[in-house]
Amino acid sequence: MIIVDTREQKPLWEPIEGKVKRMKLDEGDYTTEDLLNIAHVERKSGNDLYGSIIQGHNRFRAELVRAKEKGITLAVFVECQKCDFIAKKFKGGFRLQCKPAVIAKILKTIEQKYNIEFVWCDDREDMSQQIKQWFEQQRRMIDNAKTTKSY
């Protein structure tokens, strides 16, 4: 079952009995019942991500730190391709001041410092599919780790 944070404003999935439910998440916007507090997804539009890494850095950083301290694997799924994000070719991006080289450096620093992954998506449909695939990958990694430990 997919869990959607209650504060998520534009959820990818609406509640469906037995498949999708809403629940408050302290880190990220999405997870599943079996990955709760293990692997979570943060969803961002290009504009949201820019605001999070440039203007709202402290709040975003606090979320990344909490996830890292709790041992939660966190991935940030962005509704934009990386090259378009860095070039500010997303809705509202043309007005933004930060230089592309600085944006690229900030992204790299965040990935390394907080051990998170950015996943770049074409649109909401692509994002929903990639998130489901990521959840499956996380489940397989956990299952493999359990199998390895039992030997």
N, C-alpha and C positions, 0 to 999 in steps of 0.2 A: 504494500500500500504506500502510495506517495503522500508525504506530509508537506503541506504548504503553510508557511508562516502566516499568522493572522494579520500581520502588518503589510504583507505583500499587496501592493496597490493594483497591479495588473497581472494576476496569476495566469500562468500558462495552462493550468488545469483547474476546473471548477470542481467543488466537492461532488463525489459520486459514491454512494453507499458501497463500502467494501473495496474501493479502489483509490479514492483521493479524499483526504480529510484535512481540515485546517486546525492548526495548533500553534501556540507561541513557540518560536525558536529563538534562542539567544544569539546563535551564530547562523548566518545564511538564511536563504529563503525557502529552500527545498531540501528534503531528505526522504528516506523511506523508513518504515517501521524497523526493519532489520539493520539499518545503517544509522539510526538515531544516535547522536553523540559520537559517531565514528567517522562518517563522511557526509558533508553538507555542501550544497551549491548556493552560491550568491549569484543572482541574476542582475545584469546591468545593461542599460542601453549605452550607446557611445557617450551621450551627454551625461548620463548618471556616473559613468566611470570617470570621465574627465573631472566632474565635480568632486568625486570621492578622492581622487589622487591629487588634485590641485587645491580646491577650496575647502573641502570637508575632510582633509587628510587625517585629522585627529580622531574623528569618529570611526572612520574606516580602519585606521591603524589599530584602534582599540578592539574592534571586532576581530581583526587578524591575530592580534596578540592573544585574545581570549581563546580563539580556536586552537592556536598553537599550544598554549598552556594546558588546555584540556585534552590535547592529543587528537583533535578532530582534523581529519584531512579536509581541506577546504579548496574548492575550485571556483573560480569566478568565470561565469559564462557571459560573454558580451555579444549583444545583438549588433555586430559590426565586425568587419574583417580588420585584422591588425594593421595592415598597410593603410586602410582608410582611416582608422582611429588615429594613428600617428600623424597622418596628413590632415587631420581634422575634417575629413569628408564624411561627416555624419550630421544629422539634423541639428542645426544650431552651432555646429563646429566652426563655421567661417568667422564667427564673432570672437572666438577665443584667442587669448594672447600668447599662450605658451608655445615656444618653438618646438617643432617636431623632434629634434635631437634630444631635447630635454624630456619630452614625453616618453620617448623610447628608453632613455636612461632610467627614468622613474619606474617604468614597468619592470625592467630587468632587476632593479634594486628590490622592488617589492617581492618579486618571484623568489629571489635568492634569500632575502632576509626572513621572510615568513613562510618559506617552503610551500608556496601556493602555485597553482597552475591557472593561467588564463586560457580559456577556450573561446575561440573566435567563431561566430556563427553568422550565416547569411541573413536570417530572419527568425521570427518567433517559431515557425514550424521546424526549421533546421535546429534551433535551440532545443525545442522540446524533445526531438529525436536524439540529439547528442547528449542531453542530460540523462535520458533513459539508458543510453549505451554506457555512459560514465558510471551510473549506478550499478549496472551489470558488471562492469569491469571491477569496481570496488568489491562487489560481492565475491567474484571469482578470486580476487587477491586474498580476501579474508579466508575463504574456503581452502585455498592452497596453503595458507599459513597454518591453519588448523591441522590439515593433513600432514604437513611437514613436521609439526610439533608432536604429533601422535606416534611418530616412528622413533 
